[in-house]
Amino acid sequence: MSDDAPRVVTIGETFSTTLALPPESIKAFATLVNDLNPLHHDAAYAAQSRFGGLIASGTQPTAHWMALVATHFSQYAQPLGLEFDMKLKKAARSGDTLTLSWQVTHAFWKASLGGDLAQLDGKAVNQHDEVVLLGKATVLVMPRGTDAAAAAGSTAR
């Protein structure tokens, strides 16, 4: 990036939120995404499993984790998710409260796209500080509205 190129994101920028997982939420989300695994719906079945109770569908924490990226950047820019690489490390159990977090590790201005290509590292940990989810993301973060036109014009050569 040249010194006069626009900057939308800040390298090192971090953001996070929490996600509570009561049994009603686990059942409702699994139903919404058509995940019919009884580990997400049937407490008696799940109690007899290796988990000892209901667990969230993997889609639940990952969807909230991915949405956090869009929610955060849309406060001041126009984000577009391009790539997410996720690893489910531990089951998210009924009653857990997860802390979902991301950090911008690298970014560079991509003039042809009119925004920063930002790379992020993220994780989700439960209330016991156990890692539930790890991953990386690449997002395009563009200036909003008139800022976008100005930024595109400032990099035209």
Backbone as numpy.savetxt, mean C-alpha at the origin, in Angstrom:
# Nx Ny Nz CAx CAy CAz Cx Cy Cz
18.54 13.13 -12.54 17.70 14.30 -12.54 18.58 15.53 -12.54
18.26 16.47 -13.41 19.01 17.73 -13.39 18.51 18.57 -12.23
19.33 19.55 -11.83 18.97 20.38 -10.69 17.71 21.19 -10.91
17.39 21.52 -12.19 16.21 22.33 -12.45 14.95 21.49 -12.73
15.08 20.17 -12.72 13.92 19.32 -12.96 12.98 19.39 -11.75
11.68 19.27 -11.99 10.72 19.31 -10.89 10.92 18.13 -9.94
10.48 18.31 -8.74 10.49 17.22 -7.75 9.09 17.19 -7.16
8.46 16.02 -7.18 7.12 15.88 -6.62 7.18 15.19 -5.27
7.93 14.10 -5.18 8.04 13.36 -3.92 9.36 13.68 -3.23
9.44 13.32 -1.99 10.67 13.51 -1.22 11.26 12.15 -0.89
12.51 11.92 -1.27 13.17 10.67 -0.91 13.29 10.63 0.61
12.91 9.51 1.18 12.88 9.36 2.64 11.51 9.60 3.24
10.60 10.15 2.45 9.22 10.41 2.89 8.60 9.10 3.39
7.93 9.15 4.54 7.27 7.98 5.10 5.81 8.30 5.40
4.99 7.28 5.38 3.59 7.45 5.74 3.04 6.10 6.19
2.03 6.15 7.06 1.49 4.92 7.63 0.06 5.12 8.09
-0.60 4.01 8.35 -1.94 4.00 8.92 -2.12 2.70 9.67
-3.23 2.58 10.38 -3.51 1.32 11.07 -4.77 0.69 10.47
-4.86 -0.61 10.62 -5.99 -1.39 10.13 -6.38 -2.38 11.22
-7.57 -2.19 11.79 -8.10 -3.14 12.78 -8.81 -4.26 12.03
-8.69 -5.48 12.55 -9.27 -6.64 11.90 -10.23 -7.40 12.82
-11.37 -6.81 13.14 -12.38 -7.56 13.90 -12.98 -8.65 13.02
-13.57 -9.68 13.60 -14.11 -10.79 12.79 -15.12 -10.34 11.74
-15.96 -9.35 12.07 -16.97 -8.89 11.11 -16.31 -8.31 9.85
-15.21 -7.59 10.05 -14.48 -6.99 8.92 -13.86 -8.08 8.05
-13.28 -9.08 8.69 -12.66 -10.18 7.95 -13.70 -10.90 7.09
-14.84 -11.21 7.67 -15.90 -11.92 6.93 -16.45 -11.05 5.80
-16.70 -9.78 6.09 -17.28 -8.89 5.08 -16.32 -8.67 3.91
-15.04 -8.46 4.21 -14.08 -8.22 3.13 -13.92 -9.47 2.27
-13.79 -10.63 2.91 -13.65 -11.88 2.15 -14.86 -12.11 1.26
-16.05 -11.80 1.77 -17.26 -11.93 0.96 -17.22 -10.96 -0.22
-16.81 -9.72 0.03 -16.74 -8.70 -1.01 -15.85 -9.12 -2.17
-14.71 -9.75 -1.86 -13.77 -10.14 -2.93 -13.98 -11.59 -3.38
-15.05 -12.20 -2.88 -15.41 -13.57 -3.26 -14.35 -14.60 -2.85
-13.70 -14.36 -1.73 -12.76 -15.34 -1.16 -13.56 -16.19 -0.19
-13.91 -17.38 -0.62 -14.81 -18.24 0.15 -14.09 -19.24 1.05
-12.80 -19.06 1.25 -12.04 -19.93 2.15 -12.68 -19.88 3.54
-13.05 -21.03 4.10 -13.70 -21.02 5.42 -12.82 -20.44 6.54
-11.53 -20.32 6.32 -10.66 -19.69 7.33 -11.03 -18.23 7.56
-11.78 -17.63 6.61 -12.18 -16.23 6.72 -13.65 -16.07 7.13
-14.40 -17.17 7.19 -15.85 -17.09 7.40 -16.37 -17.95 8.57
-15.79 -19.09 8.79 -16.32 -20.09 9.73 -15.42 -20.20 10.95
-15.86 -19.57 12.05 -15.04 -19.52 13.27 -14.74 -20.92 13.82
-15.70 -21.83 13.77 -15.48 -23.19 14.28 -14.45 -23.92 13.43
-14.57 -23.79 12.12 -13.61 -24.41 11.21 -12.22 -23.83 11.46
-12.14 -22.51 11.50 -10.85 -21.82 11.68 -10.22 -22.15 13.03
-11.04 -22.36 14.05 -10.52 -22.70 15.38 -9.78 -24.03 15.36
-10.16 -24.93 14.48 -9.53 -26.24 14.37 -8.31 -26.23 13.44
-8.04 -25.09 12.82 -6.93 -24.98 11.87 -5.62 -24.68 12.60
-4.56 -24.65 11.87 -3.24 -24.30 12.42 -3.22 -22.89 12.98
-4.19 -22.05 12.60 -4.22 -20.65 13.04 -5.01 -20.46 14.32
-5.85 -21.43 14.67 -6.61 -21.36 15.92 -7.75 -20.35 15.91
-8.05 -19.78 14.76 -9.16 -18.82 14.66 -9.18 -18.19 13.28
-10.16 -17.31 13.08 -10.29 -16.64 11.80 -9.03 -15.86 11.44
-8.69 -15.88 10.18 -7.60 -15.05 9.65 -8.15 -14.23 8.48
-7.53 -13.10 8.24 -7.93 -12.24 7.12 -7.48 -12.85 5.81
-8.29 -12.68 4.78 -7.86 -13.00 3.43 -6.63 -12.16 3.13
-5.67 -12.71 2.43 -4.47 -11.94 2.07 -4.81 -10.68 1.30
-5.95 -10.69 0.62 -6.35 -9.51 -0.14 -6.72 -8.33 0.76
-7.10 -8.59 2.01 -7.54 -7.49 2.86 -6.40 -6.57 3.28
-5.35 -7.07 3.94 -4.27 -6.14 4.28 -3.55 -5.60 3.05
-3.41 -6.42 1.99 -2.69 -5.92 0.82 -3.48 -4.83 0.10
-4.79 -4.95 0.03 -5.60 -3.91 -0.61 -5.50 -2.60 0.17
-5.59 -2.66 1.48 -5.48 -1.45 2.29 -4.08 -0.85 2.18
-3.08 -1.70 2.13 -1.68 -1.28 2.04 -1.42 -0.57 0.71
-1.94 -1.15 -0.37 -1.80 -0.53 -1.68 -2.58 0.78 -1.75
-3.78 0.79 -1.21 -4.62 2.00 -1.23 -3.98 3.14 -0.46
-3.19 2.81 0.57 -2.51 3.84 1.35 -1.59 4.68 0.46
-0.97 4.06 -0.52 -0.07 4.78 -1.43 -0.86 5.84 -2.20
-1.97 5.44 -2.80 -2.80 6.38 -3.56 -3.36 7.47 -2.65
-3.85 7.08 -1.48 -4.42 8.05 -0.55 -3.39 9.08 -0.13
-2.19 8.64 0.20 -1.14 9.56 0.64 -0.76 10.55 -0.46
-0.36 10.04 -1.61 0.14 10.93 -2.66 -0.96 11.81 -3.25
-2.21 11.35 -3.23 -3.29 12.16 -3.80 -3.61 13.38 -2.94
-3.04 13.47 -1.76 -3.22 14.67 -0.93 -2.54 15.88 -1.56
-1.50 15.65 -2.38 -0.79 16.78 -2.96 -0.38 16.57 -4.42
-0.73 15.43 -5.00 -0.30 15.13 -6.37 -1.30 14.17 -7.02
-0.95 13.71 -8.22 -1.76 12.73 -8.94 -0.95 11.43 -9.03
-1.24 10.45 -8.18 -0.48 9.20 -8.21 -1.10 8.16 -9.15
-0.25 7.30 -9.65 -0.68 6.18 -10.46 0.20 4.98 -10.10
-0.40 3.98 -9.48 0.34 2.77 -9.12 0.74 2.00 -10.36
2.01 1.60 -10.43 2.49 0.87 -11.60 2.87 -0.57 -11.28
3.45 -0.78 -10.11 3.97 -2.10 -9.78 3.96 -2.30 -8.27
3.48 -3.46 -7.83 3.53 -3.82 -6.41 4.04 -5.24 -6.33
5.02 -5.46 -5.46 5.58 -6.79 -5.21 5.38 -7.06 -3.73
4.56 -8.06 -3.40 4.19 -8.30 -2.01 4.55 -9.71 -1.57
4.93 -9.81 -0.32 5.20 -11.10 0.30 4.39 -11.19 1.58
3.51 -12.18 1.64 2.72 -12.42 2.84 3.58 -13.26 3.79
3.96 -12.69 4.91 4.92 -13.34 5.81 4.25 -14.07 6.98
3.09 -13.61 7.41 2.42 -14.17 8.58 0.94 -13.89 8.44
0.12 -14.79 8.91 -1.33 -14.59 8.85 -1.74 -13.39 9.71
-2.66 -12.61 9.19 -3.27 -11.52 9.96 -4.51 -12.13 10.61
-4.51 -12.15 11.93 -5.56 -12.84 12.68 -6.68 -11.91 13.10
-7.82 -12.51 13.30 -8.96 -11.77 13.84 -8.53 -11.13 15.16
-8.84 -9.84 15.30 -8.45 -9.10 16.50 -7.14 -8.36 16.37
-6.36 -8.66 15.34 -5.10 -7.95 15.13 -5.36 -6.50 14.74
-4.40 -5.65 15.07 -4.34 -4.28 14.54 -3.01 -4.17 13.83
-3.07 -3.91 12.55 -1.86 -3.82 11.73 -1.47 -2.36 11.54
-0.17 -2.11 11.55 0.37 -0.82 11.15 0.96 -1.01 9.76
0.37 -0.32 8.79 0.79 -0.40 7.39 1.64 0.81 7.09
2.83 0.61 6.52 3.72 1.75 6.29 4.48 1.62 4.98
4.88 2.79 4.47 5.68 2.90 3.24 6.75 3.96 3.44
7.86 3.79 2.70 8.91 4.81 2.65 9.40 4.94 1.21
9.52 6.19 0.76 10.07 6.47 -0.58 11.58 6.25 -0.49
12.11 5.31 -1.26 13.54 4.99 -1.21 14.32 5.58 -2.38
13.62 5.85 -3.48 14.28 6.37 -4.67 13.23 7.05 -5.52
13.60 8.10 -6.22 12.68 8.77 -7.14 13.50 9.52 -8.18
12.97 9.54 -9.38 13.60 10.35 -10.42 12.53 10.89 -11.34
12.76 12.09 -11.84 11.83 12.75 -12.74 11.86 12.05 -14.09
10.71 11.69 -14.58 10.57 11.06 -15.89 9.78 12.03 -16.77
10.51 12.84 -17.55 9.90 13.91 -18.33 8.82 13.39 -19.28
9.04 12.23 -19.89 8.07 11.71 -20.85 6.74 11.34 -20.18
6.76 11.11 -18.88 5.53 10.80 -18.14 5.03 11.98 -17.33
5.83 13.03 -17.23 5.42 14.23 -16.51 5.32 14.06 -15.01
6.20 13.23 -14.45 6.16 13.03 -13.00 7.35 12.27 -12.49
7.38 12.10 -11.18 8.42 11.30 -10.54 8.05 9.83 -10.61
9.00 9.00 -10.99 8.87 7.56 -10.79 9.47 7.30 -9.42
8.63 6.89 -8.50 9.07 6.70 -7.11 9.06 5.23 -6.77
10.10 4.81 -6.08 10.19 3.44 -5.59 10.04 3.48 -4.07
9.23 2.57 -3.56 8.92 2.54 -2.14 9.17 1.16 -1.56
9.55 1.13 -0.30 9.60 -0.10 0.48 8.50 -0.01 1.51
7.82 -1.12 1.75 6.73 -1.10 2.71 6.66 -2.34 3.55
5.88 -2.22 4.62 5.66 -3.38 5.47 4.38 -3.18 6.27
3.89 -4.28 6.80 2.78 -4.26 7.74 3.21 -5.11 8.93
3.02 -4.57 10.12 3.34 -5.30 11.34 2.09 -5.34 12.22
1.96 -6.42 12.99 0.83 -6.51 13.91 1.18 -5.84 15.24
0.26 -5.90 16.17 0.43 -5.24 17.47 1.56 -5.86 18.30
2.04 -7.02 17.89 3.19 -7.66 18.56 4.50 -7.35 17.85
4.46 -6.43 16.89 5.60 -6.03 16.07 6.12 -7.18 15.20
5.23 -8.11 14.86 5.57 -9.20 13.95 5.24 -8.77 12.52
6.16 -9.02 11.61 5.96 -8.64 10.21 4.93 -9.57 9.56
3.90 -8.97 9.03 2.82 -9.69 8.37 2.98 -9.62 6.84
3.51 -8.51 6.36 3.57 -8.23 4.94 4.81 -7.39 4.65
5.50 -7.73 3.57 6.64 -6.94 3.08 6.44 -6.69 1.60
6.99 -5.59 1.11 6.88 -5.38 -0.31 7.55 -4.13 -0.81
7.45 -3.98 -2.12 8.01 -2.84 -2.84 6.96 -2.34 -3.81
7.06 -1.08 -4.16 6.13 -0.50 -5.12 6.87 0.49 -6.01
6.35 0.64 -7.21 6.79 1.71 -8.11 5.53 2.47 -8.50
5.56 3.77 -8.29 4.41 4.61 -8.61 4.87 5.83 -9.39
4.00 6.30 -10.26 4.21 7.56 -10.94 3.46 8.61 -10.14
4.17 9.66 -9.73 3.55 10.73 -8.95 3.71 12.02 -9.75
2.59 12.49 -10.26 2.57 13.66 -11.13 2.05 14.88 -10.38
2.54 16.05 -10.72 1.96 17.26 -10.12 0.48 17.34 -10.49
-0.29 18.01 -9.65 -1.73 18.18 -9.92 -1.99 19.24 -10.97
-3.06 19.08 -11.73 -3.63 20.08 -12.63 -2.66 21.01 -13.31
-2.76 22.30 -12.99 -1.92 23.29 -13.66 -0.45 23.10 -13.32
-0.17 22.53 -12.17 1.22 22.23 -11.80 1.82 21.23 -12.80
0.99 20.29 -13.28 1.47 19.27 -14.22 1.88 19.91 -15.54
1.06 20.83 -16.03 1.39 21.50 -17.29 2.66 22.32 -17.16
2.80 23.01 -16.04 4.01 23.80 -15.80 5.23 22.91 -15.72
5.10 21.77 -15.02 6.23 20.86 -14.87 6.63 20.27 -16.20
5.64 19.89 -17.02 5.95 19.34 -18.34 6.64 20.37 -19.21
6.18 21.61 -19.13 6.80 22.69 -19.91 8.20 23.00 -19.47
8.49 22.87 -18.16 9.83 23.21 -17.65 10.87 22.18 -18.03
10.42 20.97 -18.44 11.40 19.95 -18.79 11.48 19.75 -20.30
10.63 20.42 -21.06 10.70 20.27 -22.52 12.00 20.88 -23.02
12.72 20.17 -23.83 14.01 20.64 -24.32 14.00 20.61 -25.83
